[in-house]
Structure formats: structure tokens, C-alpha cells
Amino acid sequence: MFFSLLDRSRTRSGTDDASALRHSVERAVHAEKIGLHRFWVAEHHGVPGIASGAPAVLAAAVASRTSRIRVGSGGVMLPNHQPLIVAEQFLMLESLFPGRIDLGVGRSLGFTEPVRAALRRDRHAPDTFEADIAELRSYLDGSAPVTARPAAPAPPVFVLATGAGLEVAARAGLPVVVGGPVLQRDDPLALYRKHFRSTATNPEPYVIASLDVTIAADAADARRLAVPEAWAMARSRREGEFPALEPASAIDESQWTSQTRARIEASLASSILGTAEQVRPRLEEVIERTGANEIMASTSTYDRAELFDADAAFAQLAGVAG
């Protein structure tokens, strides 16, 4: 069983965006040291709480500071890019850091209408995700009419999938990354496995379960570490803008409205929080119910040192949960 990290370059109140990006690189170095399998970075545009809008660029910085851990995107949002450009970027990464690059792709549009307009995206435009994946893979494997450069072995492609994305991944014979409400279903990957089309590259289905996992010395500490992210999510629902993380000490729970409290508690309930002993059986349940091949933690906390400690505790569970 592999354990990995998805890092979203979360910004923090009182610091600049550059600090968030440097911290992502530092976290990747630490992730490699503690034995995690992959370190993926995200793509978001115009979001105050997230500094990373160019995953290929950040992945290059991460790969240049590490030597063994797999590095990739979680993910490149194909509606925002021409497939040829994505292929060129990731073939470049594969050429520079051979055998270590992953290309995760998704279909999400911009967070707000102004962002979608800036990206030249119309939410009512036809869905071309499946065709874009096919075109992207043709550039990567050299079967397209145009030869993408540099010439290099194709990095593995993963689909960040919800709903119809699972069907797309199955028809394409690609591994999937699944998170959120989809994981709460009794058998969320049944149709994916049933309709999976084997290929020489991917003879069997492969599932990465993406979860918020926060491990601390006790349950109260784990909740404290997770509250800033849950608070940011609740504020984004209320204000329409996803903010920077604030320290838990600055978040006054007594001032929460009933609606805000309900949203925060729902967010915390969907996460896996607690001591290592409390988290282990919950991860094992997810693995057993979904048949996941890999767990990818998307943990965020305000305090960076405590985040590193939580990552280390997560890494220590890899052998036990596997």
C-alpha cells in the first residue's frame, strides 16, 4: 500500500504567496525523507487561499529539490489548456527527471465567473474532456500527426474523477484519483472496475483515494489542526471566496452562526482526524470498502511544523494499513 501527498500550496494569513510555494517545496523534501510515494501539486486560478496556478512549473521546482519521490499534478485542468501544451510540459519534466513524473488531469473549471472568463471558459460549452484526454495521450505516445517535443517516454496519466469522470477513466483504461462524496458510497468504484479497458500500460484498474487525514497526539489536537481548513471552506460558501488559512487561535468558535457551525462540523466529519490509533482503522475501512491501491492525503494546517509532524505520522501508518 502506497501513501502519498497532495499539496495545494495553501496560503496563510500574514505571509505572502511566495512563502506558500517555498513551503510546498520544503514539504516535498520532507515527504521524500519520511518515505512517501508521491507528491502532487495543484492548479487553481485567482484563489486567495491557494498560490499554485501552474503545476508544471511547481512540479519542476519540487523535482529539482528531490531525488526519489514521484512528482506530479493533482491535477492539470484540461479545459484550461491545449493538450499539446500539456504534453510538451510533462514530456519536458520527464526528460529532466526521468521515471519520476506523473500527469494527473481533471475537468474542473474556474472557481468564479470572472476566473472562468479570464480563462476563456464558458460553463455551458460542450464537455470535451474525454476527447482532450485522447488527444493528450496521442501526443505523449507519439501517435499524433504532430510530434510533441522533447521526445521522451510518456509519463503515466491519472484521471481526477467524480461521476462521469470515472466512466471516462474506465473507457480510457487509466488509473483514477477519487475523493469527496464519491468515497462515501458503499461501492464507489464498481462501475469503474466493471468497464475498465485494459491496456499494455495499465492492465488492471488502479485507484488512489484522496482524503483529508490529520494525525496528532490526541483527538482534540487533530481537530484544532483541521479547523482552519474547515473554517476556510465554510467562509468560501458564505462569501464566495476561498481565503488564506488562519491560526486556530484566531478563529472564535463562539461567534459561529448555526449555519457556519454546521458546515464546519460537516467538513470535519468528512475528514479522518485523531491519533494514529484512531486514524488507522478508518483508513483500513476506506481501503477495504473501495479497494484502493493508494491513499493520498490532502491535509492542510496553519502551523507548518505541525503539518510536517502530521505527515510523518501518516507515513508511519503506510506499512500498518497496507
MIKOLBA-677911 format. One line per 4 residues: number of its first residue (from 1); for each residue x, y, z of N, C-alpha, C, CB. Coordinates in steps of 0.2 Angstrom, whole numbers, plus 5000, padded with zeros to 4 digits. Last residue first. Glycine has a CB too. Example, Ala and Ser with C-alpha at 12.3 -4.5 7.8 and 13.67 -1.06 7.14 Angstrom:
2
2> 5064/4989/5035/5068/4995/5036/5064/5000/5039/5070/4997/5029; 5066/4972/5039/5062/4978/5039/5066/4984/5039/5057/4978/5045
This chain:
322
322> 4994/4995/5025/4995/4990/5020/4994/4983/5021/5001/4992/5016; 4994/5000/5038/4987/5000/5034/4988/4995/5028/4985/5007/5032; 5007/4998/5041/5002/4995/5045/4996/4994/5041/5001/4999/5051; 5014/5006/5031/5016/4999/5032/5010/4995/5036/5022/4997/5035
318> 5009/5019/5034/5009/5016/5027/5009/5008/5028/5014/5019/5023; 5010/5026/5046/5005/5021/5045/5005/5017/5039/4998/5025/5046; 5021/5034/5044/5022/5028/5048/5016/5023/5048/5023/5031/5055; 5015/5044/5037/5019/5040/5033/5021/5034/5037/5026/5043/5032
314> 5007/5051/5047/5004/5047/5041/5008/5042/5038/5001/5053/5036; 5018/5056/5054/5013/5051/5057/5009/5047/5052/5009/5054/5062; 5023/5065/5045/5027/5060/5047/5023/5054/5050/5032/5062/5052; 5012/5074/5044/5014/5070/5038/5018/5064/5040/5018/5074/5033
310> 5012/5079/5056/5006/5075/5054/5008/5071/5048/5000/5080/5053; 5024/5086/5056/5023/5081/5061/5017/5076/5059/5022/5084/5068; 5021/5095/5046/5026/5091/5045/5026/5085/5050/5033/5094/5046; 5011/5102/5053/5009/5099/5047/5015/5094/5045/5009/5104/5041
306> 5018/5108/5063/5013/5103/5065/5011/5099/5059/5007/5106/5068; 5025/5117/5055/5029/5112/5059/5024/5106/5061/5032/5115/5065; 5015/5126/5051/5019/5121/5046/5023/5116/5050/5024/5126/5042; 4999/5129/5055/5006/5128/5058/5010/5123/5054/5005/5126/5065
302> 4987/5126/5047/4990/5133/5048/4998/5132/5050/4986/5138/5052; 4986/5112/5036/4985/5115/5043/4989/5122/5043/4989/5111/5048; 4979/5100/5026/4981/5107/5026/4981/5109/5034/4978/5112/5022; 4980/5085/5016/4980/5088/5023/4982/5095/5022/4984/5084/5028
298> 4977/5075/5008/4977/5082/5005/4976/5086/5011/4970/5083/5001; 4984/5059/5005/4982/5064/5010/4982/5071/5007/4986/5063/5016; 4980/5045/4996/4984/5052/4995/4980/5057/5000/4983/5054/4988; 4983/5028/4996/4980/5034/4999/4984/5040/4998/4979/5032/5007
294> 4980/5015/4984/4985/5020/4987/4980/5025/4990/4989/5023/4981; 4971/5006/4980/4978/5004/4979/4983/5009/4983/4980/5003/4972; 4955/5003/4987/4960/5007/4984/4967/5004/4985/4960/5014/4989; 4943/4996/4989/4949/4993/4986/4954/4997/4983/4946/4989/4980
290> 4934/5002/4997/4935/5005/4990/4940/5000/4986/4937/5012/4990; 4934/4995/5009/4927/4997/5005/4928/4999/4998/4924/5002/5009; 4947/4994/5012/4943/4988/5011/4937/4990/5007/4941/4985/5018; 4951/5008/5013/4954/5003/5009/4950/4997/5007/4961/5001/5012
286> 4942/5012/5023/4942/5015/5016/4945/5011/5011/4945/5022/5016; 4947/5004/5034/4940/5004/5031/4939/5006/5024/4935/5007/5036; 4960/5009/5035/4959/5002/5033/4952/5001/5031/4960/4998/5039; 4956/5022/5040/4960/5021/5033/4959/5014/5031/4967/5023/5034
282> 4951/5018/5052/4947/5022/5047/4950/5022/5040/4946/5029/5049; 4961/5012/5059/4956/5008/5057/4951/5012/5052/4952/5006/5063; 4971/5024/5060/4972/5018/5057/4966/5014/5055/4977/5014/5061; 4965/5034/5068/4965/5035/5061/4966/5029/5057/4971/5040/5059
278> 4968/5030/5081/4961/5031/5079/4960/5032/5071/4958/5038/5082; 4981/5029/5082/4977/5023/5083/4970/5024/5081/4978/5022/5091; 4985/5042/5079/4987/5037/5074/4983/5030/5075/4995/5035/5075; 4971/5052/5083/4978/5049/5085/4979/5044/5079/4978/5046/5092
274> 4962/5062/5071/4963/5059/5078/4971/5057/5079/4959/5053/5078; 4952/5061/5056/4956/5065/5061/4957/5061/5068/4952/5072/5063; 4947/5063/5041/4949/5057/5045/4954/5061/5050/4953/5051/5042; 4932/5072/5036/4940/5071/5036/4941/5065/5041/4943/5077/5039
270> 4919/5074/5037/4921/5070/5031/4929/5069/5031/4919/5074/5025; 4919/5081/5049/4916/5074/5049/4918/5070/5043/4909/5074/5050; 4923/5093/5045/4927/5089/5049/4925/5082/5049/4927/5092/5057; 4912/5097/5037/4919/5096/5034/4923/5092/5038/4922/5103/5033
266> 4902/5097/5047/4901/5093/5041/4908/5091/5038/4896/5095/5036; 4907/5107/5055/4906/5101/5058/4906/5096/5052/4900/5100/5063; 4906/5118/5046/4912/5116/5048/4912/5109/5051/4915/5121/5054; 4892/5119/5044/4896/5117/5038/4903/5115/5040/4897/5124/5034
262> 4887/5121/5057/4885/5115/5053/4890/5113/5047/4878/5116/5051; 4893/5134/5059/4895/5128/5063/4893/5122/5060/4891/5129/5070; 4886/5141/5049/4893/5141/5049/4896/5135/5053/4897/5147/5051; 4873/5140/5054/4875/5138/5048/4882/5137/5047/4872/5142/5042
258> 4874/5147/5067/4872/5140/5067/4874/5136/5060/4865/5139/5068; 4889/5156/5067/4882/5156/5066/4881/5148/5066/4880/5159/5060; 4903/5158/5078/4900/5155/5073/4892/5155/5073/4902/5148/5073; 4908/5164/5090/4905/5168/5085/4902/5165/5079/4910/5174/5083
254> 4915/5154/5096/4909/5156/5100/4905/5161/5095/4910/5160/5106; 4926/5151/5089/4920/5147/5088/4914/5150/5091/4922/5140/5091; 4937/5162/5082/4932/5162/5088/4926/5158/5087/4931/5169/5090; 4952/5160/5077/4946/5158/5075/4941/5157/5081/4946/5151/5070
250> 4965/5161/5082/4961/5167/5079/4954/5166/5077/4965/5170/5074; 4969/5148/5084/4968/5153/5090/4965/5159/5088/4975/5155/5093; 4971/5143/5072/4965/5141/5076/4964/5146/5081/4966/5134/5078; 4976/5155/5060/4978/5151/5065/4972/5149/5069/4983/5154/5070
246> 4970/5154/5043/4971/5157/5049/4973/5153/5055/4965/5162/5051; 4973/5152/5026/4972/5149/5032/4974/5154/5038/4977/5143/5033; 4964/5163/5014/4970/5160/5017/4969/5157/5024/4976/5166/5018; 4948/5158/5007/4953/5163/5010/4959/5159/5012/4950/5166/5015
242> 4938/5158/4993/4942/5154/4997/4948/5157/5000/4944/5147/4993; 4923/5166/4991/4930/5167/4990/4934/5163/4995/4932/5175/4991; 4910/5167/4995/4911/5166/4988/4919/5167/4986/4907/5170/4983; 4905/5168/5008/4907/5174/5004/4909/5173/4997/4913/5176/5008
238> 4900/5155/5011/4897/5161/5013/4899/5167/5009/4898/5162/5021; 4910/5146/5006/4902/5145/5005/4898/5151/5006/4900/5139/5009; 4921/5151/5012/4920/5151/5004/4913/5150/5002/4925/5146/5001; 4919/5148/5025/4919/5155/5023/4918/5156/5015/4926/5159/5025
234> 4920/5134/5025/4914/5137/5027/4913/5145/5024/4913/5137/5034; 4934/5133/5021/4929/5131/5017/4922/5134/5018/4928/5123/5018; 4940/5139/5032/4941/5142/5026/4935/5140/5021/4948/5141/5023; 4936/5130/5042/4934/5137/5043/4934/5140/5036/4938/5141/5048
230> 4943/5119/5038/4936/5119/5038/4933/5126/5038/4934/5114/5044; 4956/5124/5040/4954/5122/5033/4947/5122/5033/4957/5116/5031; 4956/5126/5054/4957/5132/5049/4955/5130/5042/4965/5134/5049; 4953/5113/5060/4948/5118/5060/4950/5124/5055/4948/5121/5067
226> 4964/5104/5061/4959/5104/5055/4955/5110/5054/4956/5097/5055; 4970/5107/5073/4974/5107/5067/4970/5108/5060/4979/5102/5066; 4960/5103/5081/4962/5110/5081/4966/5111/5075/4967/5111/5087; 4959/5090/5079/4953/5094/5077/4955/5101/5077/4947/5093/5082
222> 4971/5086/5085/4969/5084/5077/4964/5089/5075/4968/5077/5076; 4969/5089/5098/4974/5092/5094/4973/5092/5087/4981/5090/5096; 4959/5080/5101/4957/5087/5102/4963/5091/5098/4958/5090/5109; 4965/5068/5100/4959/5069/5095/4958/5077/5096/4953/5066/5097
218> 4983/5069/5101/4976/5067/5104/4971/5070/5099/4975/5070/5111; 4994/5071/5092/4995/5067/5099/4988/5065/5102/4999/5071/5104; 4987/5068/5075/4991/5072/5081/4991/5068/5087/4987/5079/5082; 4983/5069/5058/4985/5065/5064/4989/5069/5069/4990/5058/5062
214> 4972/5070/5046/4976/5074/5051/4977/5070/5057/4972/5081/5052; 4968/5069/5029/4970/5065/5035/4974/5069/5040/4974/5059/5033; 4957/5070/5017/4960/5074/5022/4961/5070/5028/4955/5080/5024; 4960/5059/5003/4957/5061/5009/4960/5066/5013/4956/5055/5013
210> 4959/5050/4989/4961/5056/4991/4957/5058/4997/4961/5061/4986; 4964/5034/4983/4959/5038/4987/4962/5044/4990/4956/5033/4992; 4967/5028/4967/4970/5032/4973/4964/5035/4976/4975/5037/4970; 4967/5013/4959/4963/5018/4962/4967/5021/4968/4957/5015/4965
206> 4967/5005/4944/4971/5007/4949/4968/5013/4952/4978/5009/4947; 4964/4990/4934/4962/4996/4937/4966/4998/4943/4954/4996/4939; 4977/4983/4924/4972/4982/4929/4970/4989/4931/4975/4978/4935; 4986/4987/4914/4982/4980/4913/4977/4980/4918/4987/4975/4913
202> 4992/5000/4907/4988/4999/4913/4983/4993/4912/4983/5005/4914; 4999/4997/4895/5002/5002/4901/4998/5000/4907/5001/5009/4899; 4991/4989/4888/4998/4987/4889/5001/4991/4895/5002/4987/4883; 4975/4990/4895/4979/4992/4890/4986/4989/4892/4980/5000/4889
198> 4957/4986/4899/4965/4985/4900/4969/4987/4894/4966/4978/4901; 4945/4996/4903/4948/4993/4897/4955/4992/4898/4946/4997/4891; 4932/4994/4915/4939/4996/4914/4942/4992/4908/4943/4995/4920; 4919/4992/4919/4920/4994/4912/4927/4996/4911/4916/5000/4911
194> 4921/4988/4933/4917/4983/4928/4919/4985/4921/4910/4984/4929; 4928/4998/4939/4931/4992/4938/4928/4987/4933/4931/4988/4945; 4918/5008/4938/4924/5009/4935/4928/5003/4934/4929/5014/4940; 4907/5002/4945/4907/5003/4938/4913/5005/4934/4902/5009/4936
190> 4913/5002/4958/4911/4996/4955/4910/4997/4947/4904/4994/4958; 4918/5012/4967/4922/5010/4961/4919/5004/4957/4929/5009/4963; 4910/5013/4978/4910/5019/4973/4914/5017/4967/4914/5024/4977; 4899/5006/4987/4904/5003/4982/4906/5008/4976/4901/4996/4979
186> 4894/5016/4995/4895/5009/4998/4900/5005/4993/4889/5005/4998; 4901/5032/4996/4896/5027/4993/4898/5020/4995/4896/5028/4985; 4911/5041/4999/4906/5039/5004/4901/5034/5002/4902/5045/5007; 4918/5045/4988/4921/5039/4993/4916/5037/4998/4927/5042/4996
182> 4911/5055/4983/4911/5049/4979/4913/5043/4984/4915/5049/4973; 4913/5066/4991/4907/5062/4992/4907/5055/4989/4901/5066/4990; 4931/5065/4990/4925/5069/4992/4919/5064/4993/4923/5074/4986; 4940/5057/4977/4939/5059/4984/4932/5062/4985/4944/5065/4985
178> 4951/5047/4967/4944/5049/4969/4944/5051/4976/4940/5042/4969; 4960/5045/4953/4960/5048/4959/4953/5050/4961/4965/5054/4959; 4963/5031/4942/4959/5036/4944/4961/5039/4951/4952/5034/4944; 4971/5025/4927/4970/5025/4934/4967/5031/4936/4977/5025/4938
174> 4963/5020/4912/4968/5025/4915/4966/5024/4923/4967/5032/4913; 4955/5016/4900/4960/5012/4904/4965/5015/4908/4963/5007/4899; 4946/5024/4895/4952/5025/4893/4957/5020/4896/4954/5032/4894; 4934/5019/4902/4935/5018/4894/4942/5019/4892/4930/5023/4891
170> 4938/5023/4915/4937/5016/4913/4938/5015/4906/4930/5014/4916; 4938/5037/4913/4944/5034/4915/4944/5027/4913/4946/5035/4922; 4924/5039/4910/4930/5041/4905/4936/5038/4907/4931/5049/4906; 4919/5035/4922/4917/5032/4916/4922/5033/4911/4910/5033/4913
166> 4924/5045/4931/4925/5038/4932/4924/5034/4926/4921/5035/4938; 4918/5056/4926/4925/5055/4925/4927/5048/4927/4928/5060/4930; 4904/5056/4930/4906/5054/4924/4913/5053/4922/4903/5059/4919; 4909/5056/4947/4904/5055/4942/4906/5052/4936/4900/5061/4942
162> 4926/5061/4946/4920/5061/4950/4914/5060/4945/4919/5068/4954; 4944/5060/4946/4937/5058/4943/4932/5059/4949/4937/5051/4941; 4958/5063/4938/4954/5065/4944/4947/5065/4943/4957/5072/4946; 4967/5051/4930/4961/5055/4930/4958/5057/4937/4956/5051/4925
158> 4984/5050/4925/4979/5048/4930/4973/5053/4929/4982/5049/4937; 4997/5044/4915/4992/5049/4916/4987/5046/4921/4989/5050/4909; 5015/5042/4916/5009/5040/4917/5003/5045/4918/5009/5035/4923; 5025/5050/4903/5023/5049/4910/5016/5046/4911/5024/5056/4913
154> 5032/5042/4889/5026/5046/4891/5026/5045/4899/5020/5043/4888; 5049/5046/4885/5044/5041/4887/5038/5045/4890/5047/5036/4892; 5052/5059/4873/5053/5056/4880/5048/5051/4881/5054/5061/4885; 5056/5073/4864/5055/5066/4863/5057/5062/4870/5058/5063/4857
150> 5050/5089/4870/5055/5084/4868/5053/5077/4868/5061/5084/4873; 5038/5088/4857/5045/5088/4860/5045/5091/4867/5049/5092/4855; 5026/5079/4848/5027/5084/4854/5034/5083/4856/5022/5082/4860; 5022/5079/4832/5026/5076/4836/5028/5081/4842/5033/5074/4833
146> 5006/5078/4825/5011/5082/4827/5015/5079/4832/5008/5089/4830; 4997/5067/4824/5000/5069/4817/5006/5074/4819/4995/5073/4813; 5001/5055/4837/4998/5061/4834/5001/5063/4828/4997/5067/4839; 5009/5045/4843/5004/5043/4838/5000/5049/4835/4999/5038/4841
142> 5016/5048/4855/5019/5049/4848/5015/5047/4842/5026/5045/4848; 5012/5048/4867/5014/5042/4865/5017/5042/4858/5009/5036/4865; 5008/5061/4869/5013/5058/4874/5016/5052/4871/5009/5057/4880; 4999/5063/4859/5005/5067/4859/5010/5064/4863/5004/5075/4861
138> 4989/5055/4864/4992/5054/4857/4998/5058/4856/4987/5056/4851; 4985/5060/4876/4989/5054/4876/4992/5052/4869/4984/5048/4878; 4978/5071/4871/4984/5072/4875/4988/5066/4875/4982/5074/4883; 4967/5065/4865/4972/5069/4861/4979/5070/4865/4969/5076/4859
134> 4961/5059/4876/4963/5055/4870/4969/5059/4866/4957/5053/4865; 4958/5070/4883/4962/5065/4886/4965/5061/4880/4959/5061/4891; 4949/5077/4874/4955/5080/4876/4960/5075/4879/4954/5086/4881; 4938/5068/4874/4942/5069/4868/4949/5072/4869/4938/5073/4863
130> 4934/5069/4888/4936/5063/4885/4941/5064/4879/4930/5058/4884; 4931/5083/4888/4936/5080/4892/4939/5074/4890/4933/5079/4899; 4922/5092/4882/4927/5089/4878/4932/5085/4882/4930/5094/4873; 4906/5098/4884/4911/5094/4888/4916/5090/4883/4908/5089/4893
126> 4902/5114/4877/4902/5106/4877/4908/5103/4881/4902/5104/4869; 4899/5127/4888/4902/5125/4882/4902/5117/4883/4910/5127/4882; 4894/5133/4900/4889/5130/4896/4892/5127/4889/4884/5134/4894; 4905/5140/4905/4902/5134/4909/4897/5130/4905/4899/5136/4915
122> 4918/5144/4895/4911/5145/4896/4908/5139/4899/4907/5146/4889; 4934/5152/4897/4930/5146/4898/4922/5148/4899/4932/5142/4904; 4945/5160/4897/4941/5159/4891/4937/5153/4891/4946/5159/4885; 4950/5164/4909/4952/5158/4906/4949/5156/4899/4951/5152/4911
118> 4942/5174/4912/4949/5176/4911/4952/5170/4908/4952/5177/4918; 4930/5168/4915/4930/5172/4909/4937/5174/4907/4927/5179/4911; 4933/5161/4926/4931/5157/4920/4932/5161/4914/4924/5154/4921; 4935/5172/4935/4941/5167/4933/4939/5163/4927/4942/5163/4939
114> 4922/5177/4935/4927/5181/4932/4933/5177/4931/4929/5186/4937; 4915/5166/4941/4914/5168/4934/4919/5172/4931/4907/5171/4934; 4926/5155/4950/4921/5160/4950/4920/5162/4942/4923/5166/4954; 4935/5144/4948/4931/5144/4954/4925/5149/4954/4936/5146/4960
110> 4935/5136/4932/4937/5141/4937/4932/5142/4943/4938/5148/4933; 4932/5118/4931/4933/5125/4928/4935/5130/4933/4926/5127/4925; 4939/5102/4931/4936/5107/4934/4937/5114/4930/4938/5108/4941; 4944/5090/4926/4940/5094/4921/4937/5100/4925/4934/5089/4919
106> 4962/5084/4927/4955/5085/4929/4951/5089/4924/4955/5088/4936; 4976/5073/4928/4972/5078/4924/4965/5078/4927/4972/5076/4916; 4992/5070/4932/4985/5070/4934/4982/5075/4931/4985/5070/4942; 5006/5063/4928/5002/5068/4925/4995/5067/4927/5003/5069/4917
102> 5022/5061/4936/5015/5059/4935/5011/5065/4932/5012/5056/4942; 5039/5057/4935/5034/5062/4934/5027/5058/4933/5036/5066/4928; 5051/5049/4936/5048/5051/4942/5042/5056/4941/5053/5055/4946; 5058/5045/4925/5055/5040/4929/5052/5042/4935/5060/5035/4930
98> 5069/5059/4924/5066/5053/4921/5063/5048/4926/5071/5049/4917; 5068/5074/4923/5068/5070/4929/5065/5063/4927/5063/5073/4935; 5069/5079/4910/5073/5082/4915/5074/5077/4922/5071/5089/4917; 5059/5072/4904/5066/5072/4901/5071/5074/4906/5066/5076/4895
94> 5048/5075/4911/5050/5068/4911/5057/5067/4908/5045/5064/4907; 5046/5088/4908/5048/5086/4915/5051/5079/4915/5041/5086/4919; 5044/5087/4895/5050/5091/4897/5051/5089/4904/5048/5099/4897; 5032/5081/4895/5037/5077/4892/5044/5081/4894/5037/5077/4884
90> 5024/5091/4901/5026/5085/4905/5031/5080/4902/5020/5081/4906; 5024/5101/4891/5026/5102/4898/5029/5096/4902/5021/5106/4902; 5019/5094/4880/5025/5097/4880/5028/5098/4887/5026/5103/4876; 5006/5091/4885/5010/5086/4883/5018/5088/4883/5009/5083/4876
86> 5001/5104/4886/5001/5100/4892/5006/5094/4891/4995/5097/4894; 5001/5108/4873/5005/5111/4878/5006/5107/4884/5001/5118/4879; 4991/5099/4867/4998/5099/4865/5003/5102/4870/4999/5102/4858; 4979/5102/4874/4983/5096/4875/4990/5096/4873/4979/5090/4872
82> 4977/5118/4880/4978/5114/4874/4982/5108/4876/4981/5118/4868; 4968/5121/4895/4974/5121/4891/4973/5117/4885/4979/5117/4896; 4957/5121/4903/4960/5127/4903/4966/5127/4898/4963/5129/4910; 4952/5108/4903/4948/5113/4900/4951/5120/4899/4941/5114/4904
78> 4961/5101/4911/4962/5101/4904/4957/5106/4900/4960/5094/4901; 4970/5105/4924/4963/5105/4922/4963/5106/4915/4960/5111/4926; 4982/5095/4932/4981/5099/4927/4974/5099/4924/4986/5098/4921; 4977/5092/4949/4979/5090/4943/4980/5096/4938/4975/5084/4940
74> 4990/5087/4953/4984/5084/4955/4979/5090/4955/4985/5081/4962; 5005/5081/4945/5000/5086/4946/4993/5083/4948/4999/5090/4939; 5021/5075/4953/5016/5076/4948/5010/5081/4949/5012/5070/4947; 5034/5064/4957/5031/5071/4957/5026/5072/4952/5037/5076/4957
70> 5040/5052/4968/5037/5053/4962/5034/5060/4963/5031/5048/4960; 5056/5053/4976/5049/5053/4976/5046/5055/4970/5047/5058/4982; 5070/5055/4973/5067/5048/4973/5059/5049/4972/5069/5044/4978; 5075/5068/4974/5078/5063/4970/5075/5057/4969/5085/5062/4973
66> 5072/5086/4975/5071/5079/4977/5074/5074/4972/5063/5077/4978; 5073/5098/4969/5075/5098/4976/5074/5091/4979/5071/5102/4980; 5067/5096/4956/5074/5098/4957/5077/5098/4964/5075/5105/4954; 5054/5093/4959/5058/5088/4957/5065/5090/4957/5056/5086/4950
62> 5049/5106/4963/5049/5101/4968/5054/5095/4966/5042/5098/4969; 5051/5113/4951/5054/5115/4957/5055/5110/4962/5051/5122/4960; 5042/5106/4943/5049/5106/4941/5053/5108/4947/5050/5111/4935; 5030/5108/4949/5032/5101/4949/5040/5101/4948/5028/5097/4944
58> 5028/5122/4946/5030/5120/4953/5032/5113/4954/5023/5121/4957; 5026/5121/4933/5032/5125/4935/5033/5123/4942/5030/5132/4935; 5015/5113/4932/5021/5110/4929/5027/5114/4931/5020/5111/4921; 5005/5120/4939/5008/5114/4942/5014/5112/4939/5002/5109/4942
54> 5001/5135/4942/5005/5132/4936/5008/5126/4939/5010/5138/4934; 4995/5141/4953/4991/5141/4947/4995/5138/4941/4990/5148/4945; 4996/5141/4970/4999/5137/4964/4994/5137/4958/5000/5130/4966; 4991/5147/4981/4996/5150/4977/4998/5147/4971/5002/5151/4981
50> 4976/5149/4989/4980/5144/4985/4985/5148/4980/4976/5139/4981; 4967/5159/4993/4970/5154/4998/4974/5149/4995/4964/5150/5001; 4963/5167/4983/4967/5170/4988/4970/5164/4992/4964/5174/4992; 4963/5162/4967/4960/5160/4973/4965/5162/4978/4960/5152/4974
46> 4966/5162/4953/4963/5168/4956/4960/5166/4963/4957/5170/4952; 4966/5145/4950/4967/5152/4947/4963/5157/4951/4965/5152/4940; 4975/5130/4953/4969/5134/4955/4971/5141/4952/4968/5134/4963; 4982/5115/4953/4981/5120/4949/4974/5124/4951/4980/5118/4941
42> 4994/5106/4964/4988/5108/4961/4988/5114/4957/4983/5109/4967; 5005/5092/4966/5004/5099/4967/4997/5101/4962/5010/5104/4965; 5011/5077/4974/5007/5081/4969/5005/5088/4971/5001/5077/4967; 5021/5065/4978/5020/5072/4980/5017/5076/4974/5026/5076/4983
38> 5022/5048/4982/5021/5053/4978/5020/5060/4981/5015/5052/4973; 5026/5041/4994/5027/5038/4987/5027/5044/4982/5022/5033/4986; 5036/5044/5009/5030/5044/5005/5031/5043/4998/5027/5051/5006; 5048/5044/5017/5046/5038/5013/5040/5038/5010/5046/5033/5018
34> 5053/5055/5023/5049/5050/5028/5046/5045/5024/5044/5054/5031; 5059/5062/5012/5063/5059/5018/5060/5054/5022/5066/5065/5023; 5049/5066/5005/5053/5061/5002/5057/5057/5008/5058/5064/4997; 5043/5075/5013/5039/5069/5011/5044/5064/5008/5034/5071/5006
30> 5053/5085/5014/5052/5081/5020/5048/5075/5018/5047/5085/5024; 5052/5089/5000/5058/5087/5003/5057/5082/5009/5063/5092/5004; 5039/5094/5001/5041/5088/4997/5047/5085/4999/5041/5091/4989; 5040/5105/5009/5036/5099/5012/5038/5093/5007/5029/5101/5011
26> 5048/5113/5002/5051/5111/5008/5047/5104/5010/5051/5116/5013; 5038/5116/4992/5045/5113/4990/5048/5110/4996/5049/5118/4987; 5029/5122/5000/5027/5116/4996/5033/5112/4994/5023/5118/4989; 5036/5134/5004/5034/5128/5009/5032/5122/5005/5028/5131/5013
22> 5037/5141/4992/5043/5138/4995/5041/5133/5000/5047/5144/4999; 5023/5144/4991/5026/5140/4986/5033/5137/4989/5028/5144/4980; 5021/5152/5003/5017/5146/5002/5020/5141/4997/5010/5147/4999; 5029/5163/5000/5031/5158/5006/5027/5152/5005/5029/5162/5012
18> 5023/5169/4989/5029/5165/4988/5031/5161/4994/5035/5171/4987; 5012/5174/4995/5011/5168/4991/5017/5165/4990/5008/5170/4985; 5016/5180/5013/5015/5181/5005/5014/5174/5002/5020/5185/5002; 5007/5180/5028/5013/5178/5024/5011/5179/5017/5015/5171/5025
14> 4995/5183/5035/5002/5186/5037/5008/5184/5033/5003/5184/5044; 4987/5168/5033/4987/5175/5034/4993/5177/5037/4981/5176/5039; 4994/5157/5020/4992/5158/5027/4992/5166/5028/4997/5155/5031; 4990/5146/5006/4992/5152/5009/4990/5153/5016/4990/5159/5004
10> 4994/5130/5000/4989/5134/5004/4993/5141/5007/4986/5131/5010; 4998/5121/4990/5001/5127/4991/4996/5132/4995/5003/5130/4985; 4992/5108/4991/4988/5114/4987/4992/5121/4988/4981/5114/4989; 4998/5092/4989/4999/5099/4992/4996/5104/4988/5006/5100/4993
6> 4995/5076/4992/4993/5081/4988/4993/5088/4991/4985/5080/4985; 5005/5062/4995/5003/5068/4997/5000/5072/4991/5008/5072/5001; 5004/5044/4999/5006/5050/4996/5003/5056/4998/5005/5049/4988; 5007/5027/5001/5004/5033/5004/5008/5039/5001/5005/5033/5012
2> 5003/5011/4995/5007/5017/4995/5003/5022/4998/5008/5019/4987; 5004/4994/5000/5000/5000/5000/5004/5006/5000/4995/5000/5006
